[in-house]
Amino acid sequence: MMSGKREFSDADTGFVLSTLEPDQLAESKRVAVPRRVLRGGELALLWALRVYVVFMMAVVFWQAWIAVR
């Protein structure tokens, strides 16, 4: 069962970029790409990464503060 998604290779991308005229390429880059709707697990992972980054920033600042004293 296929999900309907097709993966594009570098050759496909190169072919498309080489066949488009400059104004066509510029126009295709202006098309807005909608945001992806994230599911529960993906959101949880992203929030965990955010918390980790904030925690590690606090550790780095604390270590810098201790080193300066």
N, CA, C and O atoms as CSV, one atom per row, in Angstrom:
chain,resi,resn,atom,element,x,y,z
A,1,MET,N,N,0.841,-1.175,0.000
A,1,MET,CA,C,0.000,0.000,0.000
A,1,MET,C,C,0.883,1.234,0.000
A,1,MET,O,O,1.721,1.398,0.887
A,2,MET,N,N,0.707,2.095,-0.973
A,2,MET,CA,C,1.532,3.290,-1.092
A,2,MET,C,C,0.813,4.481,-0.490
A,2,MET,O,O,-0.411,4.590,-0.563
A,3,SER,N,N,1.581,5.360,0.100
A,3,SER,CA,C,0.997,6.523,0.756
A,3,SER,C,C,0.754,7.674,-0.219
A,3,SER,O,O,0.142,8.673,0.159
A,4,GLY,N,N,1.208,7.560,-1.434
A,4,GLY,CA,C,1.009,8.629,-2.408
A,4,GLY,C,C,2.170,9.610,-2.446
A,4,GLY,O,O,2.187,10.511,-3.285
A,5,LYS,N,N,3.128,9.451,-1.563
A,5,LYS,CA,C,4.292,10.321,-1.559
A,5,LYS,C,C,5.330,9.757,-2.510
A,5,LYS,O,O,5.513,8.543,-2.599
A,6,ARG,N,N,6.003,10.639,-3.213
A,6,ARG,CA,C,7.059,10.193,-4.107
A,6,ARG,C,C,8.343,10.878,-3.704
A,6,ARG,O,O,8.377,12.096,-3.530
A,7,GLU,N,N,9.381,10.114,-3.559
A,7,GLU,CA,C,10.689,10.662,-3.216
A,7,GLU,C,C,11.383,11.074,-4.510
A,7,GLU,O,O,11.350,10.349,-5.505
A,8,PHE,N,N,12.006,12.236,-4.483
A,8,PHE,CA,C,12.714,12.730,-5.652
A,8,PHE,C,C,14.210,12.579,-5.426
A,8,PHE,O,O,14.730,12.891,-4.355
A,9,SER,N,N,14.886,12.097,-6.452
A,9,SER,CA,C,16.328,11.939,-6.350
A,9,SER,C,C,17.014,13.252,-6.730
A,9,SER,O,O,16.374,14.183,-7.219
A,10,ASP,N,N,18.304,13.307,-6.501
A,10,ASP,CA,C,19.078,14.485,-6.882
A,10,ASP,C,C,19.054,14.685,-8.396
A,10,ASP,O,O,19.085,15.815,-8.883
A,11,ALA,N,N,18.999,13.580,-9.132
A,11,ALA,CA,C,18.942,13.678,-10.588
A,11,ALA,C,C,17.631,14.322,-11.032
A,11,ALA,O,O,17.616,15.137,-11.955
A,12,ASP,N,N,16.522,13.952,-10.369
A,12,ASP,CA,C,15.231,14.565,-10.691
A,12,ASP,C,C,15.256,16.060,-10.416
A,12,ASP,O,O,14.812,16.861,-11.238
A,13,THR,N,N,15.776,16.424,-9.262
A,13,THR,CA,C,15.842,17.834,-8.897
A,13,THR,C,C,16.732,18.598,-9.863
A,13,THR,O,O,16.383,19.696,-10.299
A,14,GLY,N,N,17.876,18.024,-10.198
A,14,GLY,CA,C,18.783,18.668,-11.148
A,14,GLY,C,C,18.143,18.836,-12.509
A,14,GLY,O,O,18.330,19.861,-13.165
A,15,PHE,N,N,17.382,17.829,-12.942
A,15,PHE,CA,C,16.703,17.912,-14.236
A,15,PHE,C,C,15.677,19.048,-14.244
A,15,PHE,O,O,15.606,19.824,-15.197
A,16,VAL,N,N,14.893,19.134,-13.186
A,16,VAL,CA,C,13.869,20.178,-13.114
A,16,VAL,C,C,14.522,21.548,-13.100
A,16,VAL,O,O,14.091,22.449,-13.820
A,17,LEU,N,N,15.558,21.716,-12.288
A,17,LEU,CA,C,16.213,23.018,-12.203
A,17,LEU,C,C,16.897,23.400,-13.515
A,17,LEU,O,O,16.979,24.582,-13.849
A,18,SER,N,N,17.386,22.411,-14.256
A,18,SER,CA,C,18.061,22.729,-15.514
A,18,SER,C,C,17.076,23.014,-16.642
A,18,SER,O,O,17.432,23.694,-17.605
A,19,THR,N,N,15.844,22.511,-16.548
A,19,THR,CA,C,14.885,22.731,-17.625
A,19,THR,C,C,14.031,23.976,-17.423
A,19,THR,O,O,13.466,24.491,-18.388
A,20,LEU,N,N,13.924,24.471,-16.197
A,20,LEU,CA,C,13.147,25.684,-15.961
A,20,LEU,C,C,13.933,26.909,-16.404
A,20,LEU,O,O,15.148,26.986,-16.222
A,21,GLU,N,N,13.227,27.852,-16.981
A,21,GLU,CA,C,13.854,29.128,-17.308
A,21,GLU,C,C,13.966,29.937,-16.020
A,21,GLU,O,O,13.239,29.673,-15.062
A,22,PRO,N,N,14.870,30.923,-15.983
A,22,PRO,CA,C,15.086,31.668,-14.737
A,22,PRO,C,C,13.817,32.278,-14.147
A,22,PRO,O,O,13.634,32.252,-12.930
A,23,ASP,N,N,12.931,32.831,-14.992
A,23,ASP,CA,C,11.708,33.432,-14.444
A,23,ASP,C,C,10.755,32.359,-13.914
A,23,ASP,O,O,10.034,32.600,-12.946
A,24,GLN,N,N,10.743,31.178,-14.539
A,24,GLN,CA,C,9.914,30.084,-14.039
A,24,GLN,C,C,10.433,29.584,-12.697
A,24,GLN,O,O,9.650,29.277,-11.797
A,25,LEU,N,N,11.748,29.503,-12.566
A,25,LEU,CA,C,12.349,29.060,-11.316
A,25,LEU,C,C,12.062,30.056,-10.199
A,25,LEU,O,O,11.719,29.660,-9.085
A,26,ALA,N,N,12.200,31.345,-10.494
A,26,ALA,CA,C,11.923,32.368,-9.485
A,26,ALA,C,C,10.456,32.326,-9.072
A,26,ALA,O,O,10.139,32.468,-7.891
A,27,GLU,N,N,9.565,32.131,-10.034
A,27,GLU,CA,C,8.135,32.069,-9.712
A,27,GLU,C,C,7.808,30.832,-8.881
A,27,GLU,O,O,6.978,30.901,-7.975
A,28,SER,N,N,8.446,29.710,-9.176
A,28,SER,CA,C,8.160,28.488,-8.409
A,28,SER,C,C,8.683,28.594,-6.984
A,28,SER,O,O,8.155,27.937,-6.087
A,29,LYS,N,N,9.707,29.406,-6.757
A,29,LYS,CA,C,10.230,29.583,-5.401
A,29,LYS,C,C,9.334,30.486,-4.565
A,29,LYS,O,O,9.428,30.474,-3.337
A,30,ARG,N,N,8.472,31.266,-5.199
A,30,ARG,CA,C,7.581,32.173,-4.476
A,30,ARG,C,C,6.353,31.468,-3.899
A,30,ARG,O,O,5.657,32.022,-3.049
A,31,VAL,N,N,6.095,30.268,-4.355
A,31,VAL,CA,C,4.921,29.539,-3.886
A,31,VAL,C,C,5.123,29.168,-2.418
A,31,VAL,O,O,6.117,28.538,-2.058
A,32,ALA,N,N,4.183,29.560,-1.589
A,32,ALA,CA,C,4.294,29.282,-0.156
A,32,ALA,C,C,4.046,27.803,0.120
A,32,ALA,O,O,3.140,27.191,-0.447
A,33,VAL,N,N,4.849,27.257,0.981
A,33,VAL,CA,C,4.684,25.872,1.393
A,33,VAL,C,C,3.981,25.891,2.748
A,33,VAL,O,O,4.479,26.509,3.689
A,34,PRO,N,N,2.839,25.229,2.863
A,34,PRO,CA,C,2.107,25.268,4.134
A,34,PRO,C,C,2.870,24.548,5.243
A,34,PRO,O,O,3.684,23.660,4.989
A,35,ARG,N,N,2.583,24.957,6.483
A,35,ARG,CA,C,3.203,24.294,7.617
A,35,ARG,C,C,2.722,22.857,7.724
A,35,ARG,O,O,1.591,22.532,7.360
A,36,ARG,N,N,3.587,22.022,8.221
A,36,ARG,CA,C,3.230,20.623,8.401
A,36,ARG,C,C,2.488,20.474,9.729
A,36,ARG,O,O,2.873,21.068,10.736
A,37,VAL,N,N,1.445,19.695,9.719
A,37,VAL,CA,C,0.703,19.417,10.944
A,37,VAL,C,C,1.407,18.271,11.659
A,37,VAL,O,O,1.527,17.168,11.126
A,38,LEU,N,N,1.873,18.553,12.882
A,38,LEU,CA,C,2.628,17.557,13.629
A,38,LEU,C,C,1.709,16.752,14.534
A,38,LEU,O,O,0.745,17.279,15.089
A,39,ARG,N,N,2.018,15.476,14.674
A,39,ARG,CA,C,1.242,14.589,15.546
A,39,ARG,C,C,1.820,14.616,16.955
A,39,ARG,O,O,2.835,15.267,17.204
A,40,GLY,N,N,1.181,13.917,17.862
A,40,GLY,CA,C,1.549,13.925,19.273
A,40,GLY,C,C,2.994,13.582,19.562
A,40,GLY,O,O,3.666,14.299,20.303
A,41,GLY,N,N,3.482,12.496,18.987
A,41,GLY,CA,C,4.862,12.078,19.231
A,41,GLY,C,C,5.879,13.073,18.710
A,41,GLY,O,O,6.903,13.323,19.346
A,42,GLU,N,N,5.592,13.639,17.548
A,42,GLU,CA,C,6.495,14.628,16.968
A,42,GLU,C,C,6.533,15.889,17.814
A,42,GLU,O,O,7.600,16.456,18.050
A,43,LEU,N,N,5.364,16.326,18.271
A,43,LEU,CA,C,5.302,17.511,19.131
A,43,LEU,C,C,6.032,17.266,20.448
A,43,LEU,O,O,6.759,18.135,20.930
A,44,ALA,N,N,5.838,16.089,21.027
A,44,ALA,CA,C,6.512,15.767,22.281
A,44,ALA,C,C,8.029,15.782,22.103
A,44,ALA,O,O,8.753,16.290,22.959
A,45,LEU,N,N,8.501,15.231,21.004
A,45,LEU,CA,C,9.935,15.222,20.741
A,45,LEU,C,C,10.471,16.642,20.594
A,45,LEU,O,O,11.518,16.964,21.156
A,46,LEU,N,N,9.777,17.487,19.853
A,46,LEU,CA,C,10.233,18.861,19.680
A,46,LEU,C,C,10.239,19.626,20.993
A,46,LEU,O,O,11.164,20.395,21.254
A,47,TRP,N,N,9.215,19.426,21.827
A,47,TRP,CA,C,9.189,20.106,23.123
A,47,TRP,C,C,10.300,19.581,24.029
A,47,TRP,O,O,10.896,20.351,24.783
A,48,ALA,N,N,10.582,18.291,23.964
A,48,ALA,CA,C,11.681,17.730,24.756
A,48,ALA,C,C,13.015,18.337,24.320
A,48,ALA,O,O,13.865,18.637,25.158
A,49,LEU,N,N,13.198,18.515,23.031
A,49,LEU,CA,C,14.427,19.141,22.535
A,49,LEU,C,C,14.528,20.590,22.990
A,49,LEU,O,O,15.612,21.056,23.340
A,50,ARG,N,N,13.407,21.306,22.985
A,50,ARG,CA,C,13.420,22.698,23.447
A,50,ARG,C,C,13.800,22.789,24.916
A,50,ARG,O,O,14.608,23.632,25.308
A,51,VAL,N,N,13.212,21.914,25.726
A,51,VAL,CA,C,13.526,21.898,27.159
A,51,VAL,C,C,14.993,21.555,27.365
A,51,VAL,O,O,15.658,22.154,28.211
A,52,TYR,N,N,15.501,20.600,26.604
A,52,TYR,CA,C,16.909,20.208,26.705
A,52,TYR,C,C,17.825,21.379,26.359
A,52,TYR,O,O,18.811,21.618,27.055
A,53,VAL,N,N,17.511,22.104,25.302
A,53,VAL,CA,C,18.345,23.242,24.892
A,53,VAL,C,C,18.343,24.312,25.972
A,53,VAL,O,O,19.398,24.857,26.296
A,54,VAL,N,N,17.188,24.623,26.531
A,54,VAL,CA,C,17.121,25.633,27.587
A,54,VAL,C,C,17.916,25.162,28.807
A,54,VAL,O,O,18.653,25.945,29.407
A,55,PHE,N,N,17.772,23.900,29.170
A,55,PHE,CA,C,18.519,23.352,30.295
A,55,PHE,C,C,20.030,23.452,30.053
A,55,PHE,O,O,20.778,23.874,30.934
A,56,MET,N,N,20.467,23.062,28.857
A,56,MET,CA,C,21.898,23.102,28.555
A,56,MET,C,C,22.424,24.532,28.507
A,56,MET,O,O,23.572,24.777,28.877
A,57,MET,N,N,21.603,25.482,28.056
A,57,MET,CA,C,22.023,26.883,28.088
A,57,MET,C,C,22.237,27.333,29.530
A,57,MET,O,O,23.195,28.047,29.826
A,58,ALA,N,N,21.346,26.914,30.425
A,58,ALA,CA,C,21.498,27.255,31.835
A,58,ALA,C,C,22.781,26.643,32.400
A,58,ALA,O,O,23.486,27.297,33.168
A,59,VAL,N,N,23.089,25.411,32.033
A,59,VAL,CA,C,24.315,24.759,32.502
A,59,VAL,C,C,25.536,25.522,31.997
A,59,VAL,O,O,26.474,25.756,32.759
A,60,VAL,N,N,25.536,25.909,30.737
A,60,VAL,CA,C,26.678,26.638,30.172
A,60,VAL,C,C,26.839,27.984,30.863
A,60,VAL,O,O,27.957,28.361,31.214
A,61,PHE,N,N,25.752,28.715,31.067
A,61,PHE,CA,C,25.847,30.010,31.751
A,61,PHE,C,C,26.339,29.827,33.186
A,61,PHE,O,O,27.150,30.617,33.670
A,62,TRP,N,N,25.853,28.793,33.862
A,62,TRP,CA,C,26.295,28.525,35.225
A,62,TRP,C,C,27.793,28.236,35.268
A,62,TRP,O,O,28.506,28.762,36.122
A,63,GLN,N,N,28.264,27.401,34.348
A,63,GLN,CA,C,29.689,27.071,34.297
A,63,GLN,C,C,30.530,28.300,33.971
A,63,GLN,O,O,31.618,28.471,34.521
A,64,ALA,N,N,30.038,29.152,33.086
A,64,ALA,CA,C,30.759,30.382,32.762
A,64,ALA,C,C,30.809,31.296,33.982
A,64,ALA,O,O,31.836,31.922,34.246
A,65,TRP,N,N,29.704,31.379,34.730
A,65,TRP,CA,C,29.645,32.213,35.927
A,65,TRP,C,C,30.636,31.709,36.982
A,65,TRP,O,O,31.327,32.499,37.625
A,66,ILE,N,N,30.696,30.382,37.148
A,66,ILE,CA,C,31.627,29.791,38.110
A,66,ILE,C,C,33.076,30.042,37.671
A,66,ILE,O,O,33.934,30.316,38.509
A,67,ALA,N,N,33.350,29.951,36.378
A,67,ALA,CA,C,34.715,30.140,35.884
A,67,ALA,C,C,35.173,31.588,36.049
A,67,ALA,O,O,36.355,31.838,36.281
A,68,VAL,N,N,34.262,32.531,35.935
A,68,VAL,CA,C,34.616,33.948,36.062
A,68,VAL,C,C,34.915,34.292,37.516
A,68,VAL,O,O,35.784,35.123,37.782
A,69,ARG,N,N,34.221,33.676,38.456
A,69,ARG,CA,C,34.412,33.979,39.872
A,69,ARG,C,C,35.711,33.479,40.399
A,69,ARG,O,O,36.009,33.661,41.579
